[in-house]
Amino acid sequence: LKGYLYLIYSIAFSTNSRMLVSSSYNNTIRLWNTTTGVLQQTLEGYSGLVYFIIFSANS
């Protein structure tokens, strides 16, 4: 995953495997397109570390 300077704690694939979500030591969550490898969105502002992340079955 390009763009990470810190340890990645968790990754998860969507149920259709088209998206990947990751959480990192720098308190960000990133959403990636697995077909293109392009970063779609970065979620910031978490006050603590996000150790585990999942997609729901209907995502």
N, CA and C of each residue as an Amber inpcrd file, in Angstrom:
protein
   177
   0.8440000  -1.1750000   0.0000000   0.0000000   0.0000000   0.0000000
   0.8860000   1.2350000   0.0000000   0.8520000   1.9720000  -1.0610000
   1.7010000   3.1540000  -1.1910000   1.1880000   4.2870000  -0.3200000
   2.1140000   5.0260000   0.2480000   1.7540000   6.1970000   1.0190000
   1.8130000   6.0170000   2.5160000   2.0550000   4.8070000   2.9680000
   2.1410000   4.5780000   4.4120000   3.5700000   4.7550000   4.8930000
   3.7280000   5.5650000   5.9260000   5.0250000   5.7320000   6.5640000
   5.0600000   5.0160000   7.9050000   3.8960000   4.5380000   8.3480000
   3.7590000   3.9270000   9.6660000   3.2470000   2.4990000   9.5400000
   3.3130000   1.7910000  10.6370000   2.8430000   0.4180000  10.7310000
   1.3610000   0.3220000  10.3990000   0.9780000  -0.6650000   9.5940000
  -0.4260000  -0.9450000   9.2990000  -0.9080000  -1.9780000  10.3040000
  -1.9920000  -1.6600000  11.0210000  -2.5290000  -2.5730000  12.0300000
  -3.4920000  -3.5950000  11.4540000  -4.3340000  -3.1710000  10.5250000
  -5.3990000  -4.0560000  10.0700000  -5.7610000  -3.7370000   8.6280000
  -6.1010000  -4.7790000   7.8630000  -6.6600000  -4.6010000   6.5300000
  -7.8480000  -5.5390000   6.3920000  -8.7910000  -5.1640000   5.5450000
  -9.9570000  -6.0060000   5.2770000 -10.4360000  -5.7410000   3.8550000
 -10.8920000  -6.8080000   3.2040000 -11.4620000  -6.6940000   1.8670000
 -12.9750000  -6.6210000   1.9560000 -13.5780000  -5.8810000   1.0260000
 -15.0340000  -5.8740000   0.9310000 -15.4910000  -7.2560000   0.4790000
 -16.7720000  -7.5410000   0.6310000 -17.2840000  -8.8720000   0.2820000
 -17.1200000  -9.1830000  -1.1990000 -17.1020000  -8.1670000  -2.0570000
 -16.8910000  -8.4020000  -3.4880000 -15.4230000  -8.2380000  -3.8910000
 -14.5560000  -7.9850000  -2.9300000 -13.1010000  -7.8390000  -3.1130000
 -12.6980000  -6.6430000  -3.9730000 -13.5980000  -5.7160000  -4.2120000
 -13.2710000  -4.5420000  -5.0240000 -12.6480000  -3.4100000  -4.2170000
 -12.8380000  -3.4480000  -2.9070000 -12.3060000  -2.4030000  -2.0380000
 -11.5140000  -3.0370000  -0.8980000 -10.5400000  -2.3010000  -0.4210000
  -9.7400000  -2.7170000   0.7220000  -9.6970000  -1.5390000   1.6860000
  -9.8310000  -1.8150000   2.9570000  -9.7410000  -0.7710000   3.9650000
  -8.5650000  -1.1060000   4.8740000  -7.8360000  -0.0810000   5.3060000
  -6.6670000  -0.3000000   6.1530000  -6.6500000   0.7230000   7.2770000
  -6.0730000   0.3130000   8.4020000  -5.8920000   1.2410000   9.5250000
  -4.4190000   1.2430000   9.9060000  -3.9470000   2.3980000  10.3670000
  -2.5240000   2.5760000  10.5850000  -2.2090000   3.2130000  11.9280000
  -0.9430000   3.1280000  12.2870000  -0.4060000   3.6910000  13.5240000
  -0.6120000   5.2010000  13.6250000  -0.7710000   5.8830000  12.5000000
  -0.9460000   7.3410000  12.5170000  -2.4190000   7.7530000  12.6560000
  -3.2570000   6.8340000  13.1330000  -4.6790000   7.1030000  13.4200000
  -5.4990000   7.4370000  12.1760000  -5.1610000   6.8500000  11.0470000
  -5.9480000   7.0530000   9.8360000  -6.5460000   5.7360000   9.3690000
  -7.6330000   5.8570000   8.6330000  -8.2540000   4.7280000   7.9450000
  -8.2620000   5.0970000   6.4700000  -7.8450000   4.1670000   5.6290000
  -7.7790000   4.4490000   4.1950000  -8.5780000   3.4090000   3.4230000
  -9.2830000   3.8850000   2.4110000 -10.1010000   3.0400000   1.5540000
  -9.4680000   3.0140000   0.1710000  -9.1990000   1.7970000  -0.3190000
  -8.4790000   1.6080000  -1.5770000  -9.3370000   0.8590000  -2.5900000
  -9.1650000   1.1760000  -3.8590000  -9.7610000   0.4230000  -4.9490000
  -8.7710000  -0.6790000  -5.3020000  -9.1730000  -1.9450000  -5.1800000
  -8.2350000  -3.0500000  -5.4170000  -7.9750000  -3.2900000  -6.9000000
  -8.8670000  -2.8440000  -7.7680000  -8.6640000  -3.0160000  -9.2050000
  -7.5930000  -2.0650000  -9.7250000  -7.6660000  -0.8130000  -9.2900000
  -6.7280000   0.2030000  -9.7810000  -5.5630000   0.4660000  -8.8330000
  -5.7330000   0.0990000  -7.5550000  -4.7210000   0.3890000  -6.5470000
  -4.7430000   1.8310000  -6.0640000  -5.7460000   2.5820000  -6.4780000
  -5.8400000   4.0040000  -6.1470000  -6.5000000   4.1940000  -4.7790000
  -5.9230000   5.0880000  -3.9990000  -6.5010000   5.4740000  -2.7190000
  -7.7710000   6.2690000  -2.9890000  -8.9020000   5.8290000  -2.4250000
 -10.1900000   6.4790000  -2.6590000 -10.5230000   7.5280000  -1.6040000
 -10.1630000   7.2360000  -0.3520000 -10.5220000   8.1520000   0.7260000
  -9.6350000   7.8990000   1.9360000  -9.3170000   8.9690000   2.6570000
  -8.5900000   8.8800000   3.9190000  -9.4530000   9.4830000   5.0090000
  -9.6650000   8.7300000   6.0670000 -10.4290000   9.2030000   7.2180000
  -9.4480000   9.5310000   8.3270000  -9.5110000  10.7570000   8.8300000
  -8.5780000  11.2250000   9.8460000  -9.3390000  11.7680000  11.0450000
  -8.6160000  12.0490000  12.1060000  -9.2100000  12.7000000  13.2600000
  -9.5230000  11.7800000  14.4180000  -9.1140000  10.5370000  14.3210000
  -9.3450000   9.6010000  15.4230000  -8.3850000   9.9170000  16.5600000
  -8.8770000   9.8980000  17.7760000  -8.0330000  10.2450000  18.9230000
  -7.2040000   9.0660000  19.4120000  -7.5640000   7.8720000  18.9850000
  -6.8350000   6.6840000  19.4030000  -6.4990000   5.8120000  18.2110000
  -5.7540000   4.7660000  18.4770000  -5.3700000   3.8390000  17.4240000
  -6.5530000   2.9630000  17.0290000  -6.6470000   2.6420000  15.7450000
  -7.6760000   1.7370000  15.2360000  -6.9720000   0.4160000  14.9490000
  -7.1660000  -0.5610000  15.8400000  -6.4510000  -1.8310000  15.7330000
  -7.1140000  -2.8270000  14.7910000  -8.4390000  -2.8030000  14.6970000
  -9.1610000  -3.7750000  13.8760000 -10.1960000  -3.0550000  13.0300000
 -10.3610000  -3.5440000  11.8140000 -11.3120000  -2.9270000  10.8960000
 -11.9200000  -4.0240000  10.0300000 -13.2150000  -3.9170000   9.7320000
 -13.8970000  -4.9120000   8.9020000 -14.9230000  -4.2170000   8.0100000
 -15.3450000  -4.9130000   6.9630000 -16.4940000  -4.5080000   6.1600000
 -17.6930000  -5.2930000   6.6570000 -18.8570000  -4.6880000   6.6170000
 -20.0670000  -5.4420000   6.9490000 -20.4440000  -6.3050000   5.7510000
 -21.2230000  -7.3290000   5.9700000 -21.5940000  -8.2750000   4.9180000
 -22.3900000  -7.6130000   3.7940000 -23.0680000  -6.5200000   4.0650000
 -23.8740000  -5.8660000   3.0270000 -23.1890000  -4.6380000   2.4390000
 -21.8780000  -4.5430000   2.5700000 -21.1770000  -3.3730000   2.0340000
 -20.7610000  -3.5840000   0.5940000
